Amino acid sequence: MAIAPDDVQRDSVRYRAMRDTVEQMQDSLPGKLEITKEGIVHDMMSPGRPHELTAAQVSRRLEKLMPDEILAHTGTPDVEEEAEGIMRHPDVMVIAVVDMEGQGSFDPRTLIAAIEVVSQSNPDNDWVGKMRDYPLLGIPVYAIFDPRTGAGAVLSDIHPTPNGPRYATRKDFLYGEDVTIDKWTISTESLPRYDA
């Protein structure tokens, strides 16, 4: 299917309008705003202690194994691909220090891996939306930690499908098992769970 220049321009204008809206609203609303192919996603709850502790522990465990020039970054900015109309904010981004330099959003194709801790209030954002968006952005490895269930998955090997790029390989794990994210294997022992 060919895309006419008018369609591309209209999509670009729509994306910039959504991005402006997110920037204006982000500080006045609780939770996190992201842009997907479907529009703006609002995770209503600010991340709680188990969520943030999981992200911090996964980051720390990875960084103990990584060379100094690679970080498991838990801060800002977002990753953004305007051509795809997507702006996401992974909980942990495995990225080279050199690729963090400069201004603006990170180029998603510079990420080595994106790691998400599943939100209590919107689990489909991590298990469905980001599983669709991250291969579109070219992020080679996507790891999901789910404190609701004490389980997760690592997805890799992007391949083309009729519905766009998707991950071909999925390795599920349970908390307590070791998990490999790209080339680093960490323990999932003692990761916190959400209260029932």
C-alpha positions, 0 to 999 in steps of 0.5 A: 500500500502506498502512502500519499505525501498528504497522509504523511503530512497529516500523520505528522501534524496529528503526532505533533499535536498529541506530543504538545498535549502530552507535554502540556498535561504531563506535570498536571496529571498523575501517572504517565502519558505516552503516545502509541499508534492508537493515540495517547495512553494514560497510565493513571496511577503513579508507580508505587514502591514495588514497581519502582523497586523492581526497576531499580533492582533490575537496573542495579543487577544489570549494571553490575555485569555491564561495562562502564560505557553501558547503562541500565538507565531508569530516568528520562527522556522518552524514546521517540520515533516521529515517523511511526507516531510513537513516544514511549518511556521504558522503565529501564533503558539499556543504552550506551552512554555515548547514545545518551549524549545530546538533547531531546528524546533518545533514538529508540534504535540506539537502545540495546533493550527496553525493560518494563515493570507491569503497571497494576492499573494498565497491564495491557500497556506493557503486555500488548501495546509495548509488545507491538510498539517496541519492535516497530521502534527497532528495539531489539530486546524487550523484557517484561517483569510482572509483579502481579504474577511474579513472572515475565518474559524476554522478547527478541528477534524482530521479524516482519509480519503482515501486521508489521515487525514483531518479536519472534522469540519469547522466553518466559520466566518465573520470579526466582529464576535467572533471566537473560536480557541481551547478553547479561543474566541476572537473578530475579530472586527477591523481586517485590510483588504487588499486594493482592 
